[in-house]
């Protein structure tokens, strides 16, 4: 067995034009070995592989002796910063700089396995998921309120100018009547109109808006909320947001809010709830009619009356019209006395009232 260095040198001597005898004497091998490599064509292949392997072989660096220290520290504390590790290996004698250490740390730092997203299916009539999505139209910004039944994937949506508690109440009222029933629970993200405070991450409680709690009791559903930064648990309604953007809004022309509302009703019935769903492999409306409609709670017999009436703008009292300002020239009595003395004697007249000049 000859090493790669010998084979590379053999190729170099052949390129120099030396004879096989001279090369054999130079390398201390027999001519038969050289003829064998040349006849079988293995010399060229092995020399090429040797060159590639030599190029791929990592170069020795000043950090090499300290790599076990870095690996051991990262295995115990995977979030240690490169700056902290640099200080530690410098204390151990590392003479190099930060650049190669930072690159090495980025390459070998343990990466935690991503938290698996477990798909869960809900039983018929149990849950609906609710979400707002923002859309921009030529006449202004609108917010789509989406409600999706968890089992059948039947979708309802409508566009509103604002994201308010009144919008959520009005939208859910229409959605329940569209479904023909009410699911037993509704799952929300951290929707401000519904969730006022969520301190479950700190061992606290979830606080719902009091007015919305009263609305939920009226309709008979429970309020559920995703934990902060865990919106993926609401995927059944997150994915339809993209579907609405791509299949309904994008590429369509709308004349205004009235036309937008009319087209969304046609789209819901003719497309969204009539297609084969990618997850269930069934048509949402057919799956709903077969399994879910009978499991929904009945629609409330009377409309919800909010405890707090919407604030009305107070009419401002009319301001009285201001009287026109008239400039009056004012003179002292001495001015009138001087004026009388400067004039010629006049025929005595009856005393008359002195009137000031008014400049209009």
Order of alpha helices (4+ residues) and beta strands (2+ residues): alpha-alpha-alpha-alpha-alpha-alpha-alpha-beta-beta-beta-alpha-beta-beta-beta-alpha-beta-alpha-alpha-alpha-beta-alpha-beta
